[in-house]
Amino acid sequence: MDKNTILGFVLIAAILITFSILNRPSLEEIERQRAYQDSLRIAQQELQEAIRESAAQKASDLDAVNHTDSSSEQKALKAYGDFKSAVSGEENLFVLENDLIKITLSNKGGRIVSAQLKEHLSRDSLPVELFHQDDTNFGFTMALRNNHIITTSSLFFNPVSEVTTDSEGNQQMIFRLQSETDAYIDFVYTLPANDYMLDFTVKSHEMSTIMPLGSNYMIVNWDSRIRQQEKGRQFEERYSTLNYKYLTDDMEKMNAAKDDEKKLAGRVKWIAFKDQYFSSILIAGESFSNTHLISKVESKESGYMKSYQAEMTVDYNPMSNEDMNFKFYLGPNRYKTLAAYDKGLPSDQKLKLRDLVPLGWGIFGWVSRFAIIPMFDFFSSFISNFGVIILLMTIVIKLVLFPLTYKSYVSSAKMRVLKPEIDEINERIPPEKAAERQKATMELYNKVGVSPFSGCIPTLLQMPILFAMFMFFPSSIELRGESFLWAKDLSSYDAIVSWDVYIPFISKFYGNHISLFTLLMTITTLISTKLNMANTNTSDQPGAGMMKWMMYLMPIMFMFIFNSYASGLSYYYFVSTLLTIVQTFIIRSTIDEEKLLAQLHAKRVANTNKKQQSKKKSSFMERLEKMQREQEKLMRERNKKR
């Protein structure tokens, strides 16, 4: 990494700061948003209080049902009003499955209690289970007549029939929550063949007869604990987030590093309980409102990453008996899979589930979306070894960037061959006259047609690809479980040596293992740095010693940082740096520095002659204009005499 690279980083930082300043909301916009949120705060507080009261009542009622005191049991049954017969029952499980997923449903609550992904294996070589019965809870809270409040997750549904399969392979299961009257609610689950998206429909019949007059909403309660699925907890914890998308806006997420809680004023389209590589997503047919989200970080010893809670309201009119439609996506965070759900939809109706895959913002995301991912999909369509795929991608990227790399190297070579003349300027002008030195140096550059920033532009143009690859590899589920050479899993670190003993500083900042690809990346980066420092010859520049020290320190710092990163990323940087070293030797062998110096001198002579001709031409034009002015003056005098 040379001074041009450092300047590239500085320019990027300047662009980011400028962009953030320009896009900062005005005071008027902030005040409008604050006023809007304040107007809904009272309604939200009342809603959340009702939810808490209903949850407390539900727990108390269920405890009373199991109590030996018959009078308490009668009180509990009475508390459930028209659904008192659904308080007790026997739990039975039912399975919907296709080639991709196995979903287990329970008649208690009529809810999903387990989701297993058949194509993905956990650390114990079993199918990945997103959640188990004890990890999750889902239900609706609603008000009944006589001030009764029930939560469906605590009641027993009746299966309308066994699991049915149609001619296209779609499976369906219907659960019915029957009241003491003709009123009932059906939960209809439909799993399409070869899909991760589960359709969930809530149908109602005569519910207006047992609900208060004017009822127009239900409360949705969804809780889940996210299991640790990967070997490296550090990155899984970083990428495990509670995400949500507003109805008419982009996706946002909760804080991943600490406990977080939010009350959302706007309407929400979907909520995602996201792990590093898998997600459980609840999608509203219309929208959610008055959403309250809670994200908590679990302890390392628990075996879980996060615990998520979501409480929101959905519009519901019992008079119309209209269906409430939802969808559950229970599957991998694969960009291609998630993006497919937007195909054929108008732009204002797109779900944008693909945003769950963190590809970076702005130009970095564009590079990943329109260059890296298509290239990765192209190679993986006929190559099964992902180590080879990464190698081919690196070669293609290097070939595409070769003109820029060549231009950058030539720029450095020009600066290097001009060093004797720069030294002569420095000897002739004392250090006290720094401005005069700089002016003389820039005049030299102008004469020979060299820009000290010409090598920076190619480096700057390469930065989006560098950052795009940095975001792509840790979030690419395609690398999960794929081995290459000694790396057993390209989505995790490739430890060749590990230890259990805690070593101060080392264990905290480096970890308890040594990743070989990271070590190779560090070695090749140090070699590349040495070559670049030799090419730039900055030993006489101010602060050159500090710059050289920083150039060698940065690869060591990256070794500590990347030791726990995905081995696929370290492997890419290792191969990329190795190819850069090869390119450097190839380019160096094709450039004759003596010939290059002669070309610069020839250009200086040409520029000098051109400047002189320009001056002569300017002098001629000046005389011509003077003659024209004198002629016009004579014409005016003649006109006056007439």
N, C-alpha and C positions, 0 to 999 in steps of 0.2 A: 504494500500500500504506500504510494508516494504522496507528494504534496498535492498533486492534482486530485487524488481521491479524497484527501482531507478537505480540500476546497469544495469538492462535490458535496460532501456531507454538510458543510457550512451553508451552501446554497440551498440545499433541500430544507434545512432547518429554517432558513430565512423565508422560503416559500410557505412552509407550514405556518409559521408565525403570522405572516401577512394574511394568509387565507383565513386563519382563525379570527383575526381582527376584523376583516371585511365581513365575515359571516356572523359576527356577534349580534344578537338581537338588540334592537333599540329599547330605550327605557319605556316608550309607549307600548311596545309589544310585551315587555315583561309585566307591565302593570295590567294589561288586558288579560293575560294568562292568569295572573294572580287573582284578579277579580272573578274570573270564571271559576277557578278552583274554590275560592271562598264561597261562591254561591251554591256549590254542591256539597260543601263540607258537612253541613247539618244533616242533609239527607243520608250521606254516607255513614255518619256516626250512628244514626238511628238504625240503618240497615245492619251494620256490624253488631250492634247491640242485640238485635233480633236473632242474628245468627248464633251469637254466644249463648243467648237464653235457650234457643232451641236445642243446641248441642248439649247443654247442661241438663235440660229436661230429658233428652233422649237417654243420656247415660243413667240418670236417676231412674227412669222408667224401666230400662232393661235390667238394672240391678234389682229392682223390685219384683220383676217377673221371676227371677231366679231365687228370690227370697222364700224361705219356708213359710213366712207369715202369709196366710191366705188373704187377709184383709189388705195387705200392701199390694199383693198381686192384683186384686180386684181394682184397687185405685190406679195401678199402672195401666191395666186394660182399659179402664174408663178414660184415661188420659189420651189414648190413641183414638178415641171416638169411633168413627165409621170404619177404621182399619184395625180395630182391636183384635180381630181374628187372625191378623197377619203378624201379631207380635211373636208368637211361638211357632215352631215348626222344626223340620229336619232338613239340614243342609245337604244339597246334592250338587255335584259338579257336572258340567257339560263342556264339550270340546268342539271348537271350530278350528279347522286347519286346512292349509294348502301346502304347496311345495316350499313356501318361504317361512311360514309362521304357524305356531300352534298357540291358540288363545283358549284359556280356560275360564268358563263363566260359572257363577254361583247363583242359585236361586235365592240365597240370602242377600238382599239388596239388589238382586238382578244385575250384578255388576261383574266387571272383569277382575279376576283375582290373580291371573298369571299370563305372561306373554313370553314365549320362547321363540328365538330366531334360529331356524334350522341350519342356515348357511354360515353361521358365525359361532365360533367356539370360545368358551371362557378359559380362564387360566387352568382349570382342572379338566380341560378337553371335553367338556359337556356343552350342549347348546346354550348360547347366551340367554339368560333369563332377565328381562328388563326389571321385573318386580315379581314378588310372591305375595300370597294372600295376606301375610302379616305386614307387608311393606306399603300397602296402598289402601285407599278408601275413596269411594265415589258415590255420590247420591244427590238427591234433590230435597230441599227443605221447602215445605209449603204450609199454608194456613188452611185449616178446615173450619167449618161452622162450630159454634160454641167455644171459640177461642182455643181450639186444639191446634197444635203445631207438630207435624210429623217430619221425619227424615227417612227417606226410602232405604238408605243403606242398612238400617236396623230392622227392617221388615222382611218377611218371607214372601217371595213371589211364587206363583204357580206356573210351571212350564206349560204353555199352550199345547205343545207337541214336542216330539223329539227333534233333534237336529235334522233339517231337510236339505237336500242338495238338488239343484235344478239341472237342466240339460247342459248348461254352460260351465258347470262345476262350482257355482256360487252356493255357499252354505248359509243357512239362516236358522236363528233360534229366537223364539218369542217367549218372554216372561210376562205374566200378568199379575198386577197387584189389585186384588179384588176387594172391594169395600163390602159393607154389610148390605148395601143397596145394589142397584144395577150399575152404579158408577164403578169404573176401573181405569187403570193406566197400564198400557203395554209398553215394554221395552223391547224393541226389535233390533237385533244385531244381524248384519249381513256381511259376510266375508267373501269378496270376489276371489275368483281363482287367480293365482299368481300375482298377488298384490299385498302390500303392507297396510293399505288403507281400509279400515273397518267402518262401515256405515252404521250409524246408531240413530234410531228414530224413536221418539216418544209420542205414542198415540194415546188419546184420552177419549173416554166415553161417559157422557152424562156427569162430568165432574162439576159442572155448575150447580148441581143439586146438593152437593155436600161442601162446596167452598163458599166463603163469604161473598156477598154481592160487591162487585167492583174489583175483585181480584184480577190483577193483570201481570203478575210476574211469579217466577219461582227463583229460589236461590240454589245455585250449583256449588257443591262442596267437593273439592278434589285434593287429596293429599297423597304424597308418595315419598319414599326414601330411595335414593339412588345408590345402587350397589357399586362397589369398586370392581371394575371389570379388567383393568390393565395392570401391568407389572409396575409401571412408574406412577406413583400416586401424585407426584408433583404436577405433572402435565395434565393428568386426568382431572385433578382438582381445579386447575386453571381453566380448563375448557368445559367444566360442568357448570352450567348456568341455567337460571330460570329466564326464559325468553318470552316475549310477547310482541304481537304486532297489532297496531291500531288499525281500525277499519279503513281509514283513508290515509295512512301514513306508513313509515318504514318500521322495521323491527327494532326493538330495544331490548335490553337485558338488565338483570339485576347484578349487583356487585358479587363477583365470584370469590373474592379474597376474604370476605367477612360476612357476618349475618346482615341481612338487608330486609327492609319492609317498605312496600309502596302501596299507596291508594291511588288508583288511576281514575281520572275524571272522564276521559274520553271513552268512546266505544272501542272494544277490542275484538279483533277477528279470531285470533287463536292464541293459545298459551302452550308453551313447550317446556316440559321437564327434560332438560338436555344433559347428556353425558358427553364425554369426549367424542365417541363414535356412534352413539345411539340416542334416540329421542322417543319420548312419549308425548304426543301432541294432541290436544283437544281443540277441534275446529268448530266454530259455531256456524250454523246455517245462515243466520243473519248476523248477530253480533252479541257480545257480552257487554254489560254496563256495571257501574259501581264495583269495579274489580279491586280486590284486596289481595296482594301477593306477599308471601313470606318465604324467604330463603335462609336456611341455617346450615352452617358448616359442621359436619359430623367429626367426631374424634377419629384419629388414625386407628385406634384399637377396635372400633365398632365394625369395621368391614364395609362401611358406607361412606359415600363422598359428601352428599348433601341431603337435606330433607326439605321438601317443597310443600307449600300450602297455597291453594288458590280458592277464593270465594268470590262469586260473581252472580249477577242476576241475569235472567233471560226473560224476554217478553213472553207472556202466556195469557191467552184469553180462553177460559174454560167454556164460555158461551158458544164459541165457534167450533170447538172440537178440532181445531187445526193441529196438524202434526208439528212437532219441534224436531228439526233435523240437525244432527251433529255428525262429526267424523272423528275417528281416532286413527292417527298415524302411529304405528308401533314398529319402528324399524331403524335401519342404519342411516347415519348422516352422510349419505352418498350424494354428491352434488348432482349427478346425472339422474338419479332416482327422484330426488326432491324437485328438480327443475321440470321433470316430465308432467307434474300435476298442474302446471300452468299452460301447457300446450293447448291451443285452441280457445283460451279464455280471453276476453277483452282485457285491456291493460288495467282498467279500474277494478277488475274482479280477480286479478292474479293473487295467489296466496303468498308467493315469494318465500316458500319454505326453504328454498336453496340458500337463503341468507343465514341459515343456521350453520352452514359450513363457513368458518371464518377465513376468508381469502384476502383480507386487507381492504382498506377503504380507497376510494378514488382510483388513480391510475394503477395502483398495485393490484386491486381487484380486477380491473379490466384486463391486465396482462394475464392473470391467472384464468379468467373466464374465457377469453377469446384466443389465447395462445397456449398456455401451459396445459390446461385440462384437455382441449381437443388433441394436442400432440400426445398426451399421456394415453387418452382413449384410443388413438390410432395405433400406437405401438402395442398396447395391451390387447388389441383385437386379434393379433396373430403371434404374440410372444407371451409366454406364460411366466418367464423368469423376470421378476421385477428389478433385480439388480442389473440385468442387461438393459431393461427399459430405461432405467435412470441413466445408464452409461450412454445410450443412444440419444436421449434427450439432451444430455450435457454436450455431446458432440455437435448436435444440430444447433444448439444455442451458441456454441463457440463459433461455428461456421457463419451463423447469421451476424454475429457481432464482430467477426474478424476484420471487416473494413474499418470499424471504429477502433478496434485494438491496434490495427496497423497505423492508423492516423495518429493515435496517442503515442505510440512508440516513436514514430518519425518526428513528432513534435518534441519529444524528450531528446532525441538524437540531435535535432537542430540546436536546442539549448546547450547541449553538451559540447558540440563542435565550436560554438561561439564563446565558450568559457574563457579561452585565452584573451579574447578581446574584452570580455567583461572584467577579467582580472586587471587588464591594462587600465580600464576606466577607474577601477577601485584604487589602483596605485597612483593614478594621476590626480584623483579627487580625494581629499582626506575624508575620514569618517564623519567629521563634524559637519560636513556639507552633504547630509543624506539626501536632501531634496534635489541638489544638483546632480548627485550620483544617479538618482532614480531617473531624472530627466535625460541624462546622457545615455543611460541604458535603454530607455524607451525609444530614443532617437535611433539607436543602433538597431533595435528590433524593427522599427518602421522602415528603415533603409533596406534591410534584407527580407522584409515581408514575413516576419515571424511574430506570432502573438503568444505571449506567455500563458494565455488562457485557452489556447487551441487544444491542448491535451486534456483540459478539464471537461470540455463539452462531451467528448465521447464517454468519459467516465461517468458523467452525470446521466447520460442516456442509458447506461447499463444498470443504474441503480434500481429502476422499477422491476427489472427481471430478478435482480438479487433479492429484493424484499418479497417479490411474489413467490419465489421458490422457498423462502424462509417461512411463509405462511402456508404454502401448499402441503409440504411434507408432513408436518405434525397433525394436519386436519384431514389427510387423505386416508380413508378407511380401506382403500384398496391395498395399502401396504401392511395392514394389520394381519399378523400371523404369517407373513411371507418371509421366508428365510433366504439368505444369500451369503455364501462363504461361511464365515464363523458367526454371522449375525442370525440369530434364530427368529427375530421379529424386527422387521425394518421400521415398524412404528414405535419401537421402544429402543432403549440403549443396548449396545452390544458389549456386555461386560465380559472381559477375558480374565479378569482377576477381581474378586470381591472379598469383603471381610465384614465381620459382625462387631468388631471392637470399635468403640467410639474414639476417634482421634481428634483432639481439639483443632479447630480451624479447618483441617482437611475434611472431616466428616460434615461440617456445617456448610462449607462453601464448595467442596468438590464432590462429596458423596462417599459412599462406601464401596466403590467399584472403579475400575479403569475401562473406559470404552476405547477399543482399538481404533475404530474409524475416526474418533475425535483426536486421538493421539497422532494418527497419520495426517489428518487435516492440519494440525498444529505444525508438524514438521515441514510439510510442503509449503505452508503459509510463511514460515520463517525463511525458507529457501527463496521463495518468491519475493519476500521483502528485501532480502539481501541483494538480489538481482536488481530490483527497482531502485534501491538506494545507490547501487553502483552506477546505474544508468543516468540518474538525475544529477549526480555530482553537486550536492548542495552543501558541501563542507564549509564553504566560505560565506554562506548566507547567514544573516543574523538568526540566532536560535537554532542553528542546524544540529547542534549536539542534542538539544532537548527533543527535536523532531525525530532524530535517529533513535533515541532512547524510547520514545513513544511508539515508533513503528515496530520495534521488537517486543515491546510490552503488550501490545494489543493482541497478538496471536496467543500469548500465554493467558491473557484474560479470557479470550474466547474458549480456550481449552477448559477452564473452570465452568464457564457458562454452558457449553455444549455437551458436557460429560453426561448429562441426564436427558439430553434431547433425543429425538428419534434418530436412530442410526442411519436411516435413509437420507436424512438431511446432512449429517456429517459425511456420509459417503459421497453425496453430490458435491459438497464443497471440496472434499479431498480430490475427487476426479477433476472438478473444474479448475482447481488451483494447479494440479499436475499438468493439465492440458495448457494452462496459461504459461507454465514454465517451458513446455515444449514449443509453444508459439513464440515465446521470447527468443529462444535460440534460433528458430527458423527465420524469424524476421531479422534478427541481428546478422545472420549469415547473408541475407539478401541486400543489406544496406551498406554501401561503401561510404564511410564517413568523410574521406578525403574528397570524393566526388560530390557529396552533399555540401561540403564547405565551399567547393568551387561554384556550385549552383547558387548558393546564397550570395557569394561575392558577385557573381554575374547578375543576379537579380538586383543587388545594390547598385551596380553600375547602370543597369537599365532604368531603375527608378530615379537615379540621379539625373540621367539624360532626359528622361521624361519630364522631370521637374523643371529642368532648365528650359526645355522646349515650351513648357507651359508658361514659364515666366516670360520668354520671348514673345509668345503669342499674346500674352496679356499686355505686354508693352506695345505691341503693334495695335491691338484693339484700343488701347488708351489713346494713341496718336490719332487713330481713325475717328474716335468719338470727339476728340478736340477739334479736328478739322471740320466735322459736321456741325459742332456748336458755333464755330466761327462763321461758317457759311450761313447758318440760320440768322446770326447777328447781322451780317451784311444785308440779307434779304429784308429784315425788319427796317434797317436804316433807309434802304431804297424806297420802301413803301411809305415811310414818313415824308420823304422829300416830294413824292408825287402828291 
